[in-house]
Amino acid sequence: MKKYLREIEISGVILMFVGFIISMVSGSNFGVWPCIFGIFLWVIVFLYRAFHWKEYERENKQGIIIVLLAIALLIFNMLTRR
């Protein structure tokens, strides 16, 4: 599992991006499924790294910062959209 973490993470990010693009272009909810599967893959990698904190400490801190920024952007987007 350890040697495939990067590939799993990249696959999850690509699936999330593809799902987002599908949702924006088609206007349907079909893009939700690739997003859900991409998030699932990303969570698997996140949990593995969390249980091996000492080995992946730098990546975990970067991941936490990225997630916090994404949440802040989503909240800002929700508050400003009318």
mmCIF file as gemmi writes it, N, C-alpha and C atoms, coordinates in Angstrom:
data_model
loop_
_atom_site.group_PDB
_atom_site.id
_atom_site.type_symbol
_atom_site.label_atom_id
_atom_site.label_alt_id
_atom_site.label_comp_id
_atom_site.label_asym_id
_atom_site.label_entity_id
_atom_site.label_seq_id
_atom_site.pdbx_PDB_ins_code
_atom_site.Cartn_x
_atom_site.Cartn_y
_atom_site.Cartn_z
_atom_site.occupancy
_atom_site.B_iso_or_equiv
_atom_site.pdbx_formal_charge
_atom_site.auth_seq_id
_atom_site.auth_asym_id
_atom_site.pdbx_PDB_model_num
ATOM 1 N N . MET Axp A 1 ? 0.832 -1.192 0 1 0 ? 1 A 1
ATOM 2 C CA . MET Axp A 1 ? 0 0 0 1 0 ? 1 A 1
ATOM 3 C C . MET Axp A 1 ? 0.873 1.249 0 1 0 ? 1 A 1
ATOM 4 N N . LYS Axp A 2 ? 1.968 1.17 0.743 1 0 ? 2 A 1
ATOM 5 C CA . LYS Axp A 2 ? 2.811 2.346 0.918 1 0 ? 2 A 1
ATOM 6 C C . LYS Axp A 2 ? 3.336 2.893 -0.409 1 0 ? 2 A 1
ATOM 7 N N . LYS Axp A 3 ? 3.704 2.015 -1.333 1 0 ? 3 A 1
ATOM 8 C CA . LYS Axp A 3 ? 4.277 2.5 -2.582 1 0 ? 3 A 1
ATOM 9 C C . LYS Axp A 3 ? 3.221 3.008 -3.558 1 0 ? 3 A 1
ATOM 10 N N . TYR Axp A 4 ? 1.946 2.773 -3.282 1 0 ? 4 A 1
ATOM 11 C CA . TYR Axp A 4 ? 0.875 3.226 -4.17 1 0 ? 4 A 1
ATOM 12 C C . TYR Axp A 4 ? 0.105 4.425 -3.627 1 0 ? 4 A 1
ATOM 13 N N . LEU Axp A 5 ? 0.533 4.968 -2.507 1 0 ? 5 A 1
ATOM 14 C CA . LEU Axp A 5 ? -0.202 6.085 -1.901 1 0 ? 5 A 1
ATOM 15 C C . LEU Axp A 5 ? -0.306 7.283 -2.827 1 0 ? 5 A 1
ATOM 16 N N . ARG Axp A 6 ? 0.77 7.636 -3.457 1 0 ? 6 A 1
ATOM 17 C CA . ARG Axp A 6 ? 0.766 8.812 -4.336 1 0 ? 6 A 1
ATOM 18 C C . ARG Axp A 6 ? -0.172 8.608 -5.529 1 0 ? 6 A 1
ATOM 19 N N . GLU Axp A 7 ? -0.147 7.405 -6.11 1 0 ? 7 A 1
ATOM 20 C CA . GLU Axp A 7 ? -1.015 7.128 -7.256 1 0 ? 7 A 1
ATOM 21 C C . GLU Axp A 7 ? -2.485 7.159 -6.856 1 0 ? 7 A 1
ATOM 22 N N . ILE Axp A 8 ? -2.805 6.604 -5.686 1 0 ? 8 A 1
ATOM 23 C CA . ILE Axp A 8 ? -4.186 6.619 -5.204 1 0 ? 8 A 1
ATOM 24 C C . ILE Axp A 8 ? -4.633 8.052 -4.949 1 0 ? 8 A 1
ATOM 25 N N . GLU Axp A 9 ? -3.761 8.847 -4.349 1 0 ? 9 A 1
ATOM 26 C CA . GLU Axp A 9 ? -4.104 10.242 -4.056 1 0 ? 9 A 1
ATOM 27 C C . GLU Axp A 9 ? -4.332 11.042 -5.34 1 0 ? 9 A 1
ATOM 28 N N . ILE Axp A 10 ? -3.451 10.896 -6.306 1 0 ? 10 A 1
ATOM 29 C CA . ILE Axp A 10 ? -3.589 11.604 -7.58 1 0 ? 10 A 1
ATOM 30 C C . ILE Axp A 10 ? -4.852 11.157 -8.311 1 0 ? 10 A 1
ATOM 31 N N . SER Axp A 11 ? -5.149 9.851 -8.282 1 0 ? 11 A 1
ATOM 32 C CA . SER Axp A 11 ? -6.371 9.346 -8.917 1 0 ? 11 A 1
ATOM 33 C C . SER Axp A 11 ? -7.61 9.968 -8.281 1 0 ? 11 A 1
ATOM 34 N N . GLY Axp A 12 ? -7.612 10.082 -6.966 1 0 ? 12 A 1
ATOM 35 C CA . GLY Axp A 12 ? -8.737 10.705 -6.277 1 0 ? 12 A 1
ATOM 36 C C . GLY Axp A 12 ? -8.907 12.167 -6.641 1 0 ? 12 A 1
ATOM 37 N N . VAL Axp A 13 ? -7.81 12.888 -6.728 1 0 ? 13 A 1
ATOM 38 C CA . VAL Axp A 13 ? -7.878 14.309 -7.094 1 0 ? 13 A 1
ATOM 39 C C . VAL Axp A 13 ? -8.375 14.466 -8.528 1 0 ? 13 A 1
ATOM 40 N N . ILE Axp A 14 ? -7.89 13.628 -9.422 1 0 ? 14 A 1
ATOM 41 C CA . ILE Axp A 14 ? -8.343 13.697 -10.821 1 0 ? 14 A 1
ATOM 42 C C . ILE Axp A 14 ? -9.83 13.393 -10.917 1 0 ? 14 A 1
ATOM 43 N N . LEU Axp A 15 ? -10.295 12.375 -10.198 1 0 ? 15 A 1
ATOM 44 C CA . LEU Axp A 15 ? -11.718 12.045 -10.221 1 0 ? 15 A 1
ATOM 45 C C . LEU Axp A 15 ? -12.575 13.186 -9.666 1 0 ? 15 A 1
ATOM 46 N N . MET Axp A 16 ? -12.105 13.827 -8.599 1 0 ? 16 A 1
ATOM 47 C CA . MET Axp A 16 ? -12.844 14.972 -8.06 1 0 ? 16 A 1
ATOM 48 C C . MET Axp A 16 ? -12.913 16.104 -9.083 1 0 ? 16 A 1
ATOM 49 N N . PHE Axp A 17 ? -11.81 16.365 -9.754 1 0 ? 17 A 1
ATOM 50 C CA . PHE Axp A 17 ? -11.765 17.423 -10.756 1 0 ? 17 A 1
ATOM 51 C C . PHE Axp A 17 ? -12.67 17.099 -11.941 1 0 ? 17 A 1
ATOM 52 N N . VAL Axp A 18 ? -12.617 15.846 -12.407 1 0 ? 18 A 1
ATOM 53 C CA . VAL Axp A 18 ? -13.459 15.432 -13.532 1 0 ? 18 A 1
ATOM 54 C C . VAL Axp A 18 ? -14.939 15.542 -13.158 1 0 ? 18 A 1
ATOM 55 N N . GLY Axp A 19 ? -15.291 15.103 -11.967 1 0 ? 19 A 1
ATOM 56 C CA . GLY Axp A 19 ? -16.67 15.215 -11.52 1 0 ? 19 A 1
ATOM 57 C C . GLY Axp A 19 ? -17.136 16.648 -11.428 1 0 ? 19 A 1
ATOM 58 N N . PHE Axp A 20 ? -16.255 17.537 -10.96 1 0 ? 20 A 1
ATOM 59 C CA . PHE Axp A 20 ? -16.584 18.954 -10.881 1 0 ? 20 A 1
ATOM 60 C C . PHE Axp A 20 ? -16.823 19.534 -12.275 1 0 ? 20 A 1
ATOM 61 N N . ILE Axp A 21 ? -15.957 19.2 -13.217 1 0 ? 21 A 1
ATOM 62 C CA . ILE Axp A 21 ? -16.097 19.694 -14.587 1 0 ? 21 A 1
ATOM 63 C C . ILE Axp A 21 ? -17.386 19.159 -15.219 1 0 ? 21 A 1
ATOM 64 N N . ILE Axp A 22 ? -17.678 17.874 -15.022 1 0 ? 22 A 1
ATOM 65 C CA . ILE Axp A 22 ? -18.913 17.306 -15.565 1 0 ? 22 A 1
ATOM 66 C C . ILE Axp A 22 ? -20.129 18.028 -15.003 1 0 ? 22 A 1
ATOM 67 N N . SER Axp A 23 ? -20.117 18.299 -13.707 1 0 ? 23 A 1
ATOM 68 C CA . SER Axp A 23 ? -21.248 18.999 -13.09 1 0 ? 23 A 1
ATOM 69 C C . SER Axp A 23 ? -21.393 20.417 -13.624 1 0 ? 23 A 1
ATOM 70 N N . MET Axp A 24 ? -20.284 21.079 -13.857 1 0 ? 24 A 1
ATOM 71 C CA . MET Axp A 24 ? -20.342 22.463 -14.338 1 0 ? 24 A 1
ATOM 72 C C . MET Axp A 24 ? -20.788 22.519 -15.802 1 0 ? 24 A 1
ATOM 73 N N . VAL Axp A 25 ? -20.312 21.602 -16.618 1 0 ? 25 A 1
ATOM 74 C CA . VAL Axp A 25 ? -20.614 21.628 -18.047 1 0 ? 25 A 1
ATOM 75 C C . VAL Axp A 25 ? -22.027 21.129 -18.333 1 0 ? 25 A 1
ATOM 76 N N . SER Axp A 26 ? -22.386 19.991 -17.762 1 0 ? 26 A 1
ATOM 77 C CA . SER Axp A 26 ? -23.681 19.4 -18.096 1 0 ? 26 A 1
ATOM 78 C C . SER Axp A 26 ? -24.819 19.934 -17.234 1 0 ? 26 A 1
ATOM 79 N N . GLY Axp A 27 ? -24.501 20.448 -16.08 1 0 ? 27 A 1
ATOM 80 C CA . GLY Axp A 27 ? -25.537 20.96 -15.193 1 0 ? 27 A 1
ATOM 81 C C . GLY Axp A 27 ? -26.34 19.864 -14.52 1 0 ? 27 A 1
ATOM 82 N N . SER Axp A 28 ? -25.917 18.609 -14.67 1 0 ? 28 A 1
ATOM 83 C CA . SER Axp A 28 ? -26.635 17.499 -14.046 1 0 ? 28 A 1
ATOM 84 C C . SER Axp A 28 ? -25.874 17.02 -12.812 1 0 ? 28 A 1
ATOM 85 N N . ASN Axp A 29 ? -26.488 16.085 -12.124 1 0 ? 29 A 1
ATOM 86 C CA . ASN Axp A 29 ? -25.865 15.53 -10.929 1 0 ? 29 A 1
ATOM 87 C C . ASN Axp A 29 ? -24.986 14.324 -11.232 1 0 ? 29 A 1
ATOM 88 N N . PHE Axp A 30 ? -24.764 14.032 -12.508 1 0 ? 30 A 1
ATOM 89 C CA . PHE Axp A 30 ? -23.934 12.89 -12.879 1 0 ? 30 A 1
ATOM 90 C C . PHE Axp A 30 ? -22.501 13.051 -12.362 1 0 ? 30 A 1
ATOM 91 N N . GLY Axp A 31 ? -22.005 14.268 -12.279 1 0 ? 31 A 1
ATOM 92 C CA . GLY Axp A 31 ? -20.638 14.51 -11.83 1 0 ? 31 A 1
ATOM 93 C C . GLY Axp A 31 ? -20.421 14.275 -10.355 1 0 ? 31 A 1
ATOM 94 N N . VAL Axp A 32 ? -21.493 14.063 -9.611 1 0 ? 32 A 1
ATOM 95 C CA . VAL Axp A 32 ? -21.357 13.831 -8.174 1 0 ? 32 A 1
ATOM 96 C C . VAL Axp A 32 ? -20.674 12.49 -7.902 1 0 ? 32 A 1
ATOM 97 N N . TRP Axp A 33 ? -20.969 11.467 -8.707 1 0 ? 33 A 1
ATOM 98 C CA . TRP Axp A 33 ? -20.411 10.137 -8.463 1 0 ? 33 A 1
ATOM 99 C C . TRP Axp A 33 ? -18.899 10.083 -8.603 1 0 ? 33 A 1
ATOM 100 N N . PRO Axp A 34 ? -18.301 10.662 -9.64 1 0 ? 34 A 1
ATOM 101 C CA . PRO Axp A 34 ? -16.827 10.679 -9.67 1 0 ? 34 A 1
ATOM 102 C C . PRO Axp A 34 ? -16.237 11.458 -8.49 1 0 ? 34 A 1
ATOM 103 N N . CYS Axp A 35 ? -16.916 12.527 -8.082 1 0 ? 35 A 1
ATOM 104 C CA . CYS Axp A 35 ? -16.441 13.299 -6.929 1 0 ? 35 A 1
ATOM 105 C C . CYS Axp A 35 ? -16.471 12.459 -5.662 1 0 ? 35 A 1
ATOM 106 N N . ILE Axp A 36 ? -17.559 11.733 -5.456 1 0 ? 36 A 1
ATOM 107 C CA . ILE Axp A 36 ? -17.682 10.899 -4.255 1 0 ? 36 A 1
ATOM 108 C C . ILE Axp A 36 ? -16.604 9.817 -4.241 1 0 ? 36 A 1
ATOM 109 N N . PHE Axp A 37 ? -16.382 9.167 -5.387 1 0 ? 37 A 1
ATOM 110 C CA . PHE Axp A 37 ? -15.36 8.128 -5.446 1 0 ? 37 A 1
ATOM 111 C C . PHE Axp A 37 ? -13.962 8.719 -5.255 1 0 ? 37 A 1
ATOM 112 N N . GLY Axp A 38 ? -13.704 9.908 -5.828 1 0 ? 38 A 1
ATOM 113 C CA . GLY Axp A 38 ? -12.416 10.57 -5.636 1 0 ? 38 A 1
ATOM 114 C C . GLY Axp A 38 ? -12.175 10.951 -4.189 1 0 ? 38 A 1
ATOM 115 N N . ILE Axp A 39 ? -13.207 11.448 -3.521 1 0 ? 39 A 1
ATOM 116 C CA . ILE Axp A 39 ? -13.086 11.788 -2.104 1 0 ? 39 A 1
ATOM 117 C C . ILE Axp A 39 ? -12.838 10.532 -1.285 1 0 ? 39 A 1
ATOM 118 N N . PHE Axp A 40 ? -13.514 9.436 -1.634 1 0 ? 40 A 1
ATOM 119 C CA . PHE Axp A 40 ? -13.307 8.161 -0.948 1 0 ? 40 A 1
ATOM 120 C C . PHE Axp A 40 ? -11.849 7.711 -1.058 1 0 ? 40 A 1
ATOM 121 N N . LEU Axp A 41 ? -11.266 7.804 -2.253 1 0 ? 41 A 1
ATOM 122 C CA . LEU Axp A 41 ? -9.861 7.429 -2.436 1 0 ? 41 A 1
ATOM 123 C C . LEU Axp A 41 ? -8.943 8.335 -1.628 1 0 ? 41 A 1
ATOM 124 N N . TRP Axp A 42 ? -9.252 9.624 -1.627 1 0 ? 42 A 1
ATOM 125 C CA . TRP Axp A 42 ? -8.429 10.573 -0.892 1 0 ? 42 A 1
ATOM 126 C C . TRP Axp A 42 ? -8.503 10.314 0.609 1 0 ? 42 A 1
ATOM 127 N N . VAL Axp A 43 ? -9.673 9.959 1.106 1 0 ? 43 A 1
ATOM 128 C CA . VAL Axp A 43 ? -9.843 9.674 2.535 1 0 ? 43 A 1
ATOM 129 C C . VAL Axp A 43 ? -9.068 8.423 2.927 1 0 ? 43 A 1
ATOM 130 N N . ILE Axp A 44 ? -9.024 7.422 2.055 1 0 ? 44 A 1
ATOM 131 C CA . ILE Axp A 44 ? -8.24 6.222 2.343 1 0 ? 44 A 1
ATOM 132 C C . ILE Axp A 44 ? -6.771 6.588 2.568 1 0 ? 44 A 1
ATOM 133 N N . VAL Axp A 45 ? -6.228 7.391 1.679 1 0 ? 45 A 1
ATOM 134 C CA . VAL Axp A 45 ? -4.827 7.818 1.806 1 0 ? 45 A 1
ATOM 135 C C . VAL Axp A 45 ? -4.649 8.671 3.061 1 0 ? 45 A 1
ATOM 136 N N . PHE Axp A 46 ? -5.583 9.56 3.318 1 0 ? 46 A 1
ATOM 137 C CA . PHE Axp A 46 ? -5.511 10.436 4.491 1 0 ? 46 A 1
ATOM 138 C C . PHE Axp A 46 ? -5.496 9.606 5.784 1 0 ? 46 A 1
ATOM 139 N N . LEU Axp A 47 ? -6.364 8.608 5.871 1 0 ? 47 A 1
ATOM 140 C CA . LEU Axp A 47 ? -6.406 7.763 7.071 1 0 ? 47 A 1
ATOM 141 C C . LEU Axp A 47 ? -5.139 6.937 7.233 1 0 ? 47 A 1
ATOM 142 N N . TYR Axp A 48 ? -4.62 6.409 6.131 1 0 ? 48 A 1
ATOM 143 C CA . TYR Axp A 48 ? -3.379 5.641 6.216 1 0 ? 48 A 1
ATOM 144 C C . TYR Axp A 48 ? -2.241 6.516 6.745 1 0 ? 48 A 1
ATOM 145 N N . ARG Axp A 49 ? -2.148 7.726 6.22 1 0 ? 49 A 1
ATOM 146 C CA . ARG Axp A 49 ? -1.093 8.634 6.678 1 0 ? 49 A 1
ATOM 147 C C . ARG Axp A 49 ? -1.315 9.08 8.115 1 0 ? 49 A 1
ATOM 148 N N . ALA Axp A 50 ? -2.57 9.203 8.526 1 0 ? 50 A 1
ATOM 149 C CA . ALA Axp A 50 ? -2.86 9.607 9.901 1 0 ? 50 A 1
ATOM 150 C C . ALA Axp A 50 ? -2.423 8.529 10.888 1 0 ? 50 A 1
ATOM 151 N N . PHE Axp A 51 ? -2.597 7.26 10.527 1 0 ? 51 A 1
ATOM 152 C CA . PHE Axp A 51 ? -2.174 6.181 11.408 1 0 ? 51 A 1
ATOM 153 C C . PHE Axp A 51 ? -0.659 5.987 11.41 1 0 ? 51 A 1
ATOM 154 N N . HIS Axp A 52 ? 0.026 6.548 10.437 1 0 ? 52 A 1
ATOM 155 C CA . HIS Axp A 52 ? 1.492 6.505 10.373 1 0 ? 52 A 1
ATOM 156 C C . HIS Axp A 52 ? 2.024 7.952 10.419 1 0 ? 52 A 1
ATOM 157 N N . TRP Axp A 53 ? 1.665 8.667 11.468 1 0 ? 53 A 1
ATOM 158 C CA . TRP Axp A 53 ? 1.912 10.101 11.564 1 0 ? 53 A 1
ATOM 159 C C . TRP Axp A 53 ? 3.397 10.444 11.491 1 0 ? 53 A 1
ATOM 160 N N . LYS Axp A 54 ? 4.234 9.737 12.219 1 0 ? 54 A 1
ATOM 161 C CA . LYS Axp A 54 ? 5.66 10.067 12.259 1 0 ? 54 A 1
ATOM 162 C C . LYS Axp A 54 ? 6.302 10.005 10.875 1 0 ? 54 A 1
ATOM 163 N N . GLU Axp A 55 ? 5.893 9.059 10.081 1 0 ? 55 A 1
ATOM 164 C CA . GLU Axp A 55 ? 6.474 8.875 8.76 1 0 ? 55 A 1
ATOM 165 C C . GLU Axp A 55 ? 5.981 9.924 7.764 1 0 ? 55 A 1
ATOM 166 N N . TYR Axp A 56 ? 4.729 10.379 7.92 1 0 ? 56 A 1
ATOM 167 C CA . TYR Axp A 56 ? 4.106 11.301 6.966 1 0 ? 56 A 1
ATOM 168 C C . TYR Axp A 56 ? 3.721 12.628 7.623 1 0 ? 56 A 1
ATOM 169 N N . GLU Axp A 57 ? 4.473 13.063 8.59 1 0 ? 57 A 1
ATOM 170 C CA . GLU Axp A 57 ? 4.118 14.265 9.344 1 0 ? 57 A 1
ATOM 171 C C . GLU Axp A 57 ? 4.029 15.501 8.458 1 0 ? 57 A 1
ATOM 172 N N . ARG Axp A 58 ? 4.985 15.698 7.587 1 0 ? 58 A 1
ATOM 173 C CA . ARG Axp A 58 ? 4.98 16.874 6.712 1 0 ? 58 A 1
ATOM 174 C C . ARG Axp A 58 ? 3.783 16.86 5.768 1 0 ? 58 A 1
ATOM 175 N N . GLU Axp A 59 ? 3.504 15.716 5.146 1 0 ? 59 A 1
ATOM 176 C CA . GLU Axp A 59 ? 2.364 15.607 4.23 1 0 ? 59 A 1
ATOM 177 C C . GLU Axp A 59 ? 1.043 15.806 4.963 1 0 ? 59 A 1
ATOM 178 N N . ASN Axp A 60 ? 0.96 15.293 6.199 1 0 ? 60 A 1
ATOM 179 C CA . ASN Axp A 60 ? -0.263 15.456 6.983 1 0 ? 60 A 1
ATOM 180 C C . ASN Axp A 60 ? -0.524 16.92 7.302 1 0 ? 60 A 1
ATOM 181 N N . LYS Axp A 61 ? 0.503 17.646 7.671 1 0 ? 61 A 1
ATOM 182 C CA . LYS Axp A 61 ? 0.333 19.077 7.981 1 0 ? 61 A 1
ATOM 183 C C . LYS Axp A 61 ? -0.09 19.848 6.735 1 0 ? 61 A 1
ATOM 184 N N . GLN Axp A 62 ? 0.504 19.54 5.599 1 0 ? 62 A 1
ATOM 185 C CA . GLN Axp A 62 ? 0.104 20.19 4.345 1 0 ? 62 A 1
ATOM 186 C C . GLN Axp A 62 ? -1.336 19.849 3.999 1 0 ? 62 A 1
ATOM 187 N N . GLY Axp A 63 ? -1.723 18.593 4.183 1 0 ? 63 A 1
ATOM 188 C CA . GLY Axp A 63 ? -3.092 18.168 3.895 1 0 ? 63 A 1
ATOM 189 C C . GLY Axp A 63 ? -4.109 18.87 4.776 1 0 ? 63 A 1
ATOM 190 N N . ILE Axp A 64 ? -3.775 19.037 6.053 1 0 ? 64 A 1
ATOM 191 C CA . ILE Axp A 64 ? -4.674 19.733 6.973 1 0 ? 64 A 1
ATOM 192 C C . ILE Axp A 64 ? -4.847 21.182 6.556 1 0 ? 64 A 1
ATOM 193 N N . ILE Axp A 65 ? -3.769 21.84 6.169 1 0 ? 65 A 1
ATOM 194 C CA . ILE Axp A 65 ? -3.852 23.232 5.726 1 0 ? 65 A 1
ATOM 195 C C . ILE Axp A 65 ? -4.69 23.343 4.455 1 0 ? 65 A 1
ATOM 196 N N . ILE Axp A 66 ? -4.494 22.427 3.517 1 0 ? 66 A 1
ATOM 197 C CA . ILE Axp A 66 ? -5.265 22.452 2.264 1 0 ? 66 A 1
ATOM 198 C C . ILE Axp A 66 ? -6.746 22.246 2.544 1 0 ? 66 A 1
ATOM 199 N N . VAL Axp A 67 ? -7.084 21.307 3.418 1 0 ? 67 A 1
ATOM 200 C CA . VAL Axp A 67 ? -8.485 21.056 3.75 1 0 ? 67 A 1
ATOM 201 C C . VAL Axp A 67 ? -9.102 22.275 4.434 1 0 ? 67 A 1
ATOM 202 N N . LEU Axp A 68 ? -8.378 22.897 5.345 1 0 ? 68 A 1
ATOM 203 C CA . LEU Axp A 68 ? -8.9 24.09 6.02 1 0 ? 68 A 1
ATOM 204 C C . LEU Axp A 68 ? -9.118 25.239 5.038 1 0 ? 68 A 1
ATOM 205 N N . LEU Axp A 69 ? -8.202 25.419 4.09 1 0 ? 69 A 1
ATOM 206 C CA . LEU Axp A 69 ? -8.386 26.457 3.074 1 0 ? 69 A 1
ATOM 207 C C . LEU Axp A 69 ? -9.584 26.149 2.171 1 0 ? 69 A 1
ATOM 208 N N . ALA Axp A 70 ? -9.753 24.88 1.804 1 0 ? 70 A 1
ATOM 209 C CA . ALA Axp A 70 ? -10.896 24.503 0.971 1 0 ? 70 A 1
ATOM 210 C C . ALA Axp A 70 ? -12.21 24.749 1.705 1 0 ? 70 A 1
ATOM 211 N N . ILE Axp A 71 ? -12.261 24.422 2.989 1 0 ? 71 A 1
ATOM 212 C CA . ILE Axp A 71 ? -13.47 24.672 3.773 1 0 ? 71 A 1
ATOM 213 C C . ILE Axp A 71 ? -13.745 26.158 3.87 1 0 ? 71 A 1
ATOM 214 N N . ALA Axp A 72 ? -12.706 26.954 4.098 1 0 ? 72 A 1
ATOM 215 C CA . ALA Axp A 72 ? -12.887 28.408 4.177 1 0 ? 72 A 1
ATOM 216 C C . ALA Axp A 72 ? -13.394 28.969 2.85 1 0 ? 72 A 1
ATOM 217 N N . LEU Axp A 73 ? -12.858 28.49 1.731 1 0 ? 73 A 1
ATOM 218 C CA . LEU Axp A 73 ? -13.324 28.949 0.418 1 0 ? 73 A 1
ATOM 219 C C . LEU Axp A 73 ? -14.773 28.543 0.156 1 0 ? 73 A 1
ATOM 220 N N . LEU Axp A 74 ? -15.145 27.333 0.548 1 0 ? 74 A 1
ATOM 221 C CA . LEU Axp A 74 ? -16.523 26.895 0.373 1 0 ? 74 A 1
ATOM 222 C C . LEU Axp A 74 ? -17.492 27.726 1.21 1 0 ? 74 A 1
ATOM 223 N N . ILE Axp A 75 ? -17.112 28.012 2.443 1 0 ? 75 A 1
ATOM 224 C CA . ILE Axp A 75 ? -17.974 28.843 3.296 1 0 ? 75 A 1
ATOM 225 C C . ILE Axp A 75 ? -18.085 30.249 2.723 1 0 ? 75 A 1
ATOM 226 N N . PHE Axp A 76 ? -16.971 30.794 2.266 1 0 ? 76 A 1
ATOM 227 C CA . PHE Axp A 76 ? -17.001 32.125 1.655 1 0 ? 76 A 1
ATOM 228 C C . PHE Axp A 76 ? -17.892 32.133 0.422 1 0 ? 76 A 1
ATOM 229 N N . ASN Axp A 77 ? -17.776 31.094 -0.392 1 0 ? 77 A 1
ATOM 230 C CA . ASN Axp A 77 ? -18.596 30.981 -1.598 1 0 ? 77 A 1
ATOM 231 C C . ASN Axp A 77 ? -20.089 30.887 -1.249 1 0 ? 77 A 1
ATOM 232 N N . MET Axp A 78 ? -20.416 30.121 -0.219 1 0 ? 78 A 1
ATOM 233 C CA . MET Axp A 78 ? -21.81 29.966 0.189 1 0 ? 78 A 1
ATOM 234 C C . MET Axp A 78 ? -22.375 31.282 0.732 1 0 ? 78 A 1
ATOM 235 N N . LEU Axp A 79 ? -21.556 32.042 1.444 1 0 ? 79 A 1
ATOM 236 C CA . LEU Axp A 79 ? -22.035 33.287 2.042 1 0 ? 79 A 1
ATOM 237 C C . LEU Axp A 79 ? -22.197 34.398 1.023 1 0 ? 79 A 1
ATOM 238 N N . THR Axp A 80 ? -21.389 34.387 -0.041 1 0 ? 80 A 1
ATOM 239 C CA . THR Axp A 80 ? -21.446 35.463 -1.023 1 0 ? 80 A 1
ATOM 240 C C . THR Axp A 80 ? -22.362 35.148 -2.199 1 0 ? 80 A 1
ATOM 241 N N . ARG Axp A 81 ? -22.757 33.903 -2.368 1 0 ? 81 A 1
ATOM 242 C CA . ARG Axp A 81 ? -23.608 33.528 -3.5 1 0 ? 81 A 1
ATOM 243 C C . ARG Axp A 81 ? -25.07 33.847 -3.18 1 0 ? 81 A 1
ATOM 244 N N . ARG Axp A 82 ? -25.74 34.507 -4.098 1 0 ? 82 A 1
ATOM 245 C CA . ARG Axp A 82 ? -27.161 34.822 -3.892 1 0 ? 82 A 1
ATOM 246 C C . ARG Axp A 82 ? -27.918 34.586 -5.128 1 0 ? 82 A 1
